[in-house]
Structures are given as C-alpha cells and as structure tokens.
Amino acid sequence: MEKLERFLNKFIGPIAARMNRSKFFSALAEAFMRTTPITLGVALLMIIGNFPIPAWIELLKNIGLTAHFNAALGATINLLSVYVVFNFAYIYAKKDGHDPMPAGLLAIAAFFLLMPQAIKTYILGENITRFPAEALIKSSSNVEAFQMIYTGGSGLFVAILVGYLVGLLYSYLIKKNITIKMPDSVPTNVSESLSPAILSGIILVIFFIIRVLFSYTPFENIFAFITMLVQAPLQHLTASPVAIILIFTIANLLWFFGIHPNMVYGVVMPTLTANMTANMVAFQHHQELPYLAMAVVSYVCGNGFGGQGATYGLVISMFRAKSARYKQLFKLAGPPVIFNINEPLIFGMPLMLNPFFFIPMVISPA
C-alpha cells in the first residue's frame, strides 16, 4: 500500500496536478458538464417518443407527433457541438479574467465558418424505371444549408479545437490591447459590444484562412479531416467495455489519492459523448445501437450510485451509526450523495488515503 502511494505521488501526482491547473482541461471538463441540462432535459422526451412498443410508435406517427419529437432531438443532441464550442470559449475567457460573452459568440461564428454550408442536390433526367439505372442525372445544384451531421456528436472534436483556439486568441489579443477604447461617456453596454470589434475581425480572418486552406485538400473541410484522422479511431477505442472499465478504475484510483476524477473525464469525455450521441441518434431512428456494449457498461459502472466509489450503501449505514461524528457527517453528506456528489464523504470520512476503503473505492462503479 505504501509503495503504491509513493509511486503515485512521485509519478502520477505531478502530472495530475499540472492537468488540474491547466485552463484547457478545466475549461474542457466544465464545458461538457454545462451541457448536462440539454442532454438530460431531452431524455424524457426521447423515451416517450421512442418507447419500444410498435403500436405506440405507429400511433405517434399517425397523429403527427413523430416529427415534433424529432425536432426536440434536433434542437438538443443534434446541436451538441454548438453548445460545447460556446461553453469552451466562454469558460476559457472567463477563467482568464475577460468578458466571456464575445468569446463564446465568436466561437460559434468560427465553428459555422469552418463548416460546409451547402448540400448538393441532383435533378434526374427521367424516372427510374429500369435497373441498373444509367445516365439519369440531368443536372445538380447546391442548396445553402448547414448539415446536422456536423453540429451533433460528429463535430465535437472540431468544436473543442475551435472553442480552445478562440478562447486562447481572444485572451491573447486582449492582453495585447488590440481593442477599441471607448470614451467614458459611452454607455457600458455599447462599449462592451464595440470594444472587441478589431480582435473579432482578426479571429474570423484566421478561421476563414483555415477554411480556404482545407478546401484545397482531399478532405475539403476540417470536419472530414478530424473525423478520419482523430475522432473515428478514438471512438472505436473507447467503445470497448474493457476501456470503459479501465477509465472508471483509473478515475477512482486517482480520487482515492485526492486527485479529482475530472482530470480523467476531461480527457475522454469528448469521445464518450460522441459515442453516446451516436447511440441516441440511432435509437431515435429505430436502428441498431453502434455502441451498445459501451452504453451498458457505462450505465453499470457510471457515476449513478452515490458518486465515485458508489457510496449509497456507506451513507445508509451511517444513518444507524453509533458514532456521533458519523451521525453528524450523515446530515452533511447524505443529501449531496443523492445527486452523486460525495466530496463531503471523500474528505470528511475520510475515504481518501484510508486503507480500509481502498478496495471498495477503486473497484466500485465510478
């Protein structure tokens, strides 16, 4: 036990501490946590709209409600990358001590600037009456539109990249005083709106250049490039049940030594969220879930049983404890545990660095 503690303190501790202090990882973790109202809020509507009874699905279709349930998904899960890119830039700028709203709005603008904004449609020269069909396409045209394939889970990695770069550039340019100085007589709301005009132009020009450069590559846009090179391999890697168990175990182990598990979740959350989003979209279209095993293992091992270490049982046992200290701790720690917040137990019991709780803390669900 002492050897393990020394090893972690010597090698893992410094790395984890640096990651905890990193604005990138802390802003990334918070950006995803702040999307929880969106993802959880639509869950009930998804269950109602896709309840696995054919007669119910048919009824919703017949009375015209299916399209409205699909609209709820389109406004939430299918726009997840938009919420993340805003959150990331907003939180990063806020942590740097700057007005965060322009950074968030610029991140959304830059994200859509990089995105393909047209869908090619084809006009057939004749109706298809024979197979194989030959020379049926008469002409094609481009329809201006944003594609939800890029605003949902498939665009998360680009959203993270854009949110970070915008937040970084925004903070850097402000520190270099590249802003418009308004006289004191100008109202505050007007001054705050006009002040970042120059740096906004600089940031958007940078992302415009990135868009143009990618248009001359075989990928045509940064979304296709990131998906092929980064996101797809990582999604398949984290789709493994063994990988999920390993991730949660490492998070629990670090939390036992006082290192917050958000350090781990901040790294893997983008790929896990992309996989979960793919599952939700497939479920909504009554298709086979592409990452079913990952979803089952995540549910069983995930943070839903009293926080890291599954501390529901411990809190219940404290209710009848003879120790006055534990009874008092129960009053403090009991209510938060209902919502999977168990920091009072981690530090108050304590579970951290307590050899009696090492095994249940590490091997329990995260």
N, C-alpha and C positions, 0 to 999 in steps of 0.2 A: 504494500500500500504506500509506504513512504517513498520507495523507489519510483513508483508511478507518479506520485505527486511531484517529486523532484524533477522527473523527466518532463512533465507537462509545464511546470513552472519555468524550466530552463529553455525549452524549445518551442512549445506551443504558446505559452503565455505571452511572450513579447510580440509574436505575430498577431495573436488575437487582440492584444491591447492596441496595436497600431491600426488594425482594421476597425476596432470600436471607435477610435478617434478620427478615422477617415470620414471626411464630409461626403465622399462618394457613397460609401457603404451605408452610412447612417441615413443619408437622404434617399438612397435606393430602397432601403427597408421601409422607411416611413411612407414613401410614395405608394408602395403596394398596400401597406396597411390602411392608408386613407381611401383606397378603392373598395374596402370591405362593405360600406353601406350600399354600394352599387351591386356588387356580386351577391351579397346575401339578400338584399332587398328584392331582387328579381327571382330568387329561388322559389318562393311560394307560387308565383305566377307560372313559372316553368313546370312545377309539379302539377298544378291544376290543368294547365294547357296540354300537358303530355302524359297524363295519367295512363298507365299501361293497360287500358281496357279498350279494345277496339270499338265497342259501341259508344263509349264516351268520346273518343277521338272523332268518330263519324258524326256524332251529334254536334260537336263544336264546329265541324266543317259545314254542316247543313245550315246552322243558324248564323254562319258568317263570323264566328269569333276566332277562328284559327289565325286569320290574318292579323287580328289585334294582339293575340298572344305573341305572334312572331314579331310584331312591332315593339313589344316590350323587350324582347331579346335584342332586337336591333338597336334599341336606344341604350342598352346597358352593356352586355357582354360583347356585342359586335363593335362597340366603341371603346373597349377597354384600353387600347393603346393611346387613345386621345386623352383619357383621364390620367394615365400614367405619365405621359410626356409633360402634361401641365403640372402635375404634382411634383415631379422630379425637379424641374427647373424652378418652380415656386419655392420648394423647401430648400434647395441648394442656395438660392439667392437670400432667403430668409436667414439661413444659418450663417451666411457671410455678412449679415447686418444691413442688407439693402432692401429697398421696396420690392417685394416679390411679385406683385401682380404683373408688371410689364414682362418680367422674365417668363412667367407662365404663359402669357398670351403669345409672346414671341416664339416659344417652343411649339405651340400648336400651329402657328403660321409656318414655321420652318418644317415641321413634320408634314404638313399638307403640301408644301412646296416641293419636297422630295418625292412625293407620291405621284404615280401615273394618274393623269386626270382625264383620260379618255378611254372609252370602250369601243372596240371595232365591231361594227355590225355588218352583216352581209345581206345582199339582195339576190334572191335566186332568179335565174332566167326562166325557169319553168318549175312546175310542181314535180315532186319526186314520185314518179310512177314506176320506176324500174330500178333494179339493183344489179350490179353496183352502179351508183349514181355517177355520171360523168359530166364534167363541164357545166355544172348547174349554177355556179356563182356568176352573176351578171356584173355586180359591182359591190363596192364596200364603202363605208363611211365611218367617221369617228363621231361618237356621241360623247359630249362632255359630261363626265360623271366621276365621282370618287367611288372606289370599289371597297366594299366592306371586308374583303379578304385582307386588306392592309390595315384597317382600323381596329380589327379584333386581335385575337391571340397571335396571328401570324406576323403582326407588325410590332410585337413587344420589344424585340431586341433593337430595332431601329428607334423606337420610342425612347428606350433607355439611353441610347447613344445620343440622340438629338437633345433630350432633356438635360443630359450632363453637359454637352458641349455648349448649349445655350446658356445654362446657368454659369458655367465657367467663363465664357466670353463676356456675358453680361456683367459679372462681378469684376472681371479684369478691366474692362473698358471704363467702368465707373471709377475704379481706383486710379485710372489714368486721366480722370477728369474729362472724358470725352462725352460731355453732356451739355445741354443748353442751360445757361444760367439766366434765370428769370429774375426781374426786379422784385423787391419785397411787396410792391403794390399789387402784384398779380395774385389772384386767389390761389389758395393751396391746391385745390383740385385741378385747376388749369395748369399750374406749374408742374405738378407731378405727372400730368399727361404729356406735356411738351418736352420735359427735361430729357427723356431717353430717346428722342427722335433720331439724333445722329447715330447713336450706337445701335439703334434698331435697324437703321439702313445698312450699317456695316455688317451686322449679323445676317440679315436676309441676303445680302450680296454674296456672302461666303457660302450660304446654303444653295443659292442659285448656281454658283460655280460648281459646287459638288453635283447638283442635278445634271448640269450640262456635261460634265466630265463622264458621268456614268452612262449618259445617253449614247456615248461613242464606244462603249464596251459591249461585249456579247451579252452581258446581263441586262443592259438597257436602263436599269434603275437600281438603287441601293437596296431595295427590299428583296429583289431576286438574289442579289449578291450575298446579303447577310443570311438569307434562308438557306442557300446552298452551302455556304462555307461554314456557318456557325450554328444557326438555330436548329436545323434539322438533325445534325449529329448529336447535339446536346439533348434534344428532346427524346431521341431514342435511347440515349444513355440513362437519363433519369426516369425513363419509363419502366425500367427493370424494378420489380419488387425488392430485390436484394439491395439495389442502390437506394431505394426509399428507406429501407430499414437501417442501412448504414448511415444515411444522412441524419435520421432522427436519433440514432445511437450516439453519433458524434456530438450532436447538439446537447443531448442530455449529459454526456460526459463533461463537456465544457462548462455547462451550467452547474454541475456538482462542484467544480473548482472556481465558481464565481464569475465565469465568463458568459455574458448574456448570449442565448442561442440565436438572437437576431443576427449575430455575426455570421452564422452558418446560413440561416434562412435568406439573408440579404443576397448571398451569392447564388443560391439555387432557386429562389422564388420565381425569377423570370421564366425558367424552363418549366417548372412545375405548373405555373399559372397558364402557360401556353398549352400544356397538355390537358389541363382541366378545361380550358376553354374549348379545345377541340372535342372533348367528350361531351360538353354541354351542347355544342352545335350539332353534333351527330345525334344526340338524344332528341333534340328538338325536331330533327328531320327523320326520326324513327329509323336511324341507321345503326349499324354495329359500332359500339364504342371503340375507338382506336387504342385507348389506353385504359382498358377496363381493369386489368390486374393492378396497375399503379393506383387507380382510384380506390379499389377495395383495400389495398394495403395502407394507403394514405388515411383512409377513414378509420381503419382499425388502430393504426399506430399514431394517428394525428392528434393534435392538441385539442381534444374534446372530452377529456375525463378528469378535469381539475388542473390543467396546466402541465408543465413539464414534470414528468415523473408520475402522472396520474394520481394526484393527491386527494381525490374524493374520499377514499377509504380512510386515510390518515385523519382528515378533518372530522369525519363521522366518529372515529374512535376518540377524538379529543372532546367530543360532546359529553362523554361519560367519564372523562379523566378525573382521577382523584387529585392531581396536582392543580393547585390554584393558578400556577403560572400558565399551564396548558389551557385551563378553562378561560383565562383572560385572553390568551392568544387565539383561542377559538372565536371569541367575539370579534377580534380584529381581522383574522384571516379567513373566517368562514364565508362571509358574503362575497368577497372578491373571487374565491375559488369557484363559486357557481358560474362565474364568467371566465373561467380558465386563467385567472390572474393569481398566481401563488407566490409572488415575491415576498409577502409577509412570512410565509412558511419557510421559504428558502433561507432567508436571513434571520428569522425570528425563532425557529425551532432549535437550532438551525439544521437544515438539510445539507447545506454547503459544507464540504470538508468534514462531514460526520460519517465515520467509517461504518456505523450501523445502517446507514441509509444508502451506502454506495451501490450495492447490487440492485435494490428496487428502483433507485433513481436512474441508473444507467440503462437497465433492460426494460423498464416500463415504457408505455406509449409516451410519445413526446407531447 
